[in-house]
């Protein structure tokens, strides 16, 4: 059984409900004699909290557990910062869907207490690393838990690009872009684009074209260890964008090369014992709901 003595708290900025939940967690953890460490970005919104503060990346080095309060977007940002340290992460939902932050505010003390007592399940979720090169020189790097997306940016024109998988040419495509999603991200933007829902346990990637200029272009599922290369065609008249989890973006130019591969570090995600991925899908996506019900 793990023993969590130092617990980090991360919360979404600009939300009163998140602040209220963080205050509740501070009181709850302090009453149990645990040391609480607040993300310094949110500490100023809780005056007089009296807790230790640090940056998110440092939190992974000094904490035994990190609790993220917010929506899935909050956990995505925390995952990118914390995955190299292998610190376990627990999500409390104060957002919308909550595929990753699965503890409801009503159950927060009971479920967190169970986790502190060792009653939880652990999932390892892999992330993706991105490198952008221009004329052979790196100009940008990023990490994503959900997806890496090539898109037009502010323009409305199609993009032409070439796709290579493990060095093998796949196709030249004209479209609004391409979504490269992990199993974690298969229930996010990829799902909206017509991609399949993938079990979080799969070691695979799904490539979903965005409004391709051909009726035969369909999503492709490939091995999770595949190296992908996207080459922005020289004849593009616009400058597209590539984004990581919709939170980190790079502007591209014709001729730029995007390389995507699995990150060596994984996110250690904790769930309560009653966590069920398919029940989450039923609840969040309305599976089996009768029309008019």
Steps between C-alpha positions, in 0.01 A plus 500: 500500500632841406529756775410851386646752743561795266197578284510757222191697397447646153186689399353679202533877518194725489248264658337561837387137527860385451621735774229375736599138432870579554422662835300191596789274400753708697290469816439129441866417435628713788257329738661170399845636584617516137723765347325693222686668214312751283571582137644853519280615211186450708636581846436875465127433460488341847629771735622382838517134400828448690615213278827437320494601131704406194490472121319204346819335371662523844183358657575172329836484681381574853150348515383139542161577342356789297127578493375704204173693548331619183408352164686268268690800363650564842617142523648511149723790599599332825578174318748668267679658797492201735548191282885508512491468881259200503304654788145355516221740401137502615227709335202677660243612244406868501463520123260361241548141381763375743644198320828544690386685813253239618439582871186709546509791750222335702719195565833677535581429867384139492682416175821685587501326839477163323794591276707613799428161658627317191159417353542596135588371155794623291513564125805589294407738219763571235566844353635621166805713427508741208799652320466761224796548266562769240779435250622222729521717814260457797277805553251360751428211736187399687322223688138384491290256701187522282601595149724685260302686234609651170246768402472818290527737797330830423468424126209312345690342211589134466845370588700265282741268680671164470468230765770242575464216756822327609672655199245359254306744283124479569338780297495859387185661635309823456280566800443727797769301678560184699431390859753260654340370820602265779243263655456766770419758233271271300201631698592864433555689172561176310151376592344820367690446175358151451779300661444179701483475878805307617546316828755684718693172526578490128850577378388672182451833325213613282549740208181686411488720186311827542261565208719329238451595135425136411225257598744210543706649784420329831650484852801269537599317820873425531737355758564733793877478448479625141695808400288736291628769267290776346655715228330830417495515119699777335203615293294606804404867485403518866692446823327227702530425872577188701361477855562277802183431700364829364715681757842537333529604134768559236466691173625308198634590157507307172773235516488459879522145632303378804621186678275327756593207723413352839645677802727281718322616818142399579230661713415302813127562532307388810130411511263402782442124528159524332639669186358350179605645162190371322267634768671836455428478126137413568458793737698761308396407146142397568534143376171311510288809569153459349373780279254713695619361834 
